[in-house]
Amino acid sequence: MAGLIDLCSTFAPLITEVAEYTFDTCMIDLILLYNFGHEVNDMAYAALAENDNPYLDRSRLFDHSWRLAAEPEMRAYLQDEGSDDVGVAQEYLSRFNDYNGHQGVAYGVIMRAKAAARIALEFDPYNPELIDLILLRTPVSTDRATMPRRAELRDLLQRRLTAAPYDAGTWAKLAKAQEMPEDSNALTVQDPYWVNAIAYSNQDTEQVYGFLKFKLDQRAALDATLLASLDPAQIDAALTCPIVRLSRLFDGLCLYVPAHWGCRRMMETQTVTQAVLADASERGVCTSERTGPDQSLAYTPVATAFVATGWQ
């Protein structure tokens, strides 16, 4: 807090773009923007009630905004002509999605922002903020119709990855966007992208769980035609051994960060992964994945069909 007080004392008087940007306005603005915890936030909200500077109107929308009493104020803010505040629109949809049928107000703001982002992207084709806005999902049922199709999605993710090649989330999205061939390669075409998602996230449990769940879903969906075309060694290499490795890595990581988001979902996969591990052990396959030291389970970046300049 001392640093924030010094900051507002020094720089608030120098800000001329905002009318009457006083020390108090600065403190309220920054505390509610960066969230200093309940006690400090409550102090800021108390001060906000005594401060009528229009610059803080956006902050007022979030004061106790879990109450339905905040719905009319948020809706009026979004209905203002030219409103492009996607952040408030998302909050409105998540909190009041089914409230009095007014979700179209917030949805319209997001759609206008997406349309503007597509135009801006023509002049700034690798801007990650514009790409993220176009790819933004909302809880509105009709949103799927406005999302990019697979070809455009791949193009946008290519650009996103060119701008930020070490972004784990983009690698995970790119994994899901791969075209699936109708042969044995279908079992591994997405794997390098998942591997890089894990590697560039520093073995984050969310990414590890994502790859593990993907492999388990592949195993569950293996149809008889494809199964008949593969020998057991191919199935082990594409499914059994990765599942064993991922489950061991996942369990090991969750010993240290059990409260992490990914670890909370451990029970969803534990029964199946234990069965896969028991099968691999009984057949004597996936030896390195089953018995190798913990440090050998970590993933490192691998080459993919995508490089920084595009698809090769």
Phi, psi and omega in degrees: 000324181300319179294323179292320177299316178297319181299310182291325178297322184278315192257338180304317180295342183272349182274113183252347181290336179251125182295135175053047176279083185277177176302314181298317179298318178299314181297313179299313182304308186285323179297315182282339177285319186254357173058095181264013179104162188303313186297312180291320179299319179298323176296319180293319179295324177296318178292326180299323180297337181260001185243120184256019179297124181302336180299335182267008182300323179296321179296327181295332181297331185261002177287110181057035189285001172286344178281143178298340179300337181278346186300313181299321181294318179295320181294318179298321179298318182286333181282349179302131184304130179085004181298132179227027183278089183296325180300314179292322179299318178296317178300318181298314182295322182286332185261327186233034187303323183250020187270108174058019176067023183264012184297336180300333179298309180291321180299321179298320178300314181294319180294320176297320180294321178295318179298318178294324180294322179297320178293314181296329182294335178296332181259346180219070194292348181243019181287112185295329180293320178294318179297316180299324180292318178296325182274357184299130175260148177236163180280017180272136188297331182275002184298326183302326182294337183259356180283151180299142173287172189304317182297314179291322179301315179298319180297315180295319180291327174302312180297317181300319182286328175296321180286328183219077188292350181250018181276112186298320181299322179292321177298320179295318178295322180293327176300315183288341184269000183291142172290138183260113177291158181263052177209192184297338179294342180300335183281344186231356187299329181272344189304313182300328181287320175296319179302315180291327176300318179290314183298314183281351174264006183061047178062039181296137185297331178296317180288322178299315178298320180301315180291318179299313180297322178299315180294320178295321178295320177301314182298318181291331185263003183300114183275163186297324182296311180292322180300320181292335183274354183249147172269162184304326180296322178294317180295319179297316182294322185273332187233301188302307184293317175300322179295317179298313181297312182296320181292321177294317179297315181299312180298319180295317179296322184286348171293331183263329180230064186297337182274356182296152184310310182300321184292336179293345182257011184304318185295338182293332185245350191299318182298314182291316182295324178294324178292319178295317179298318180296320179296316180297320180293318181296323181272352178073029179253170178056045186299312182295322179291326182280322191241353182295159178297155184306320184295339180283350182278340183294147181263145175239157183301146179231162177286147177227180177289346179257132171235176189302335182263002177130195183276139180248000000 
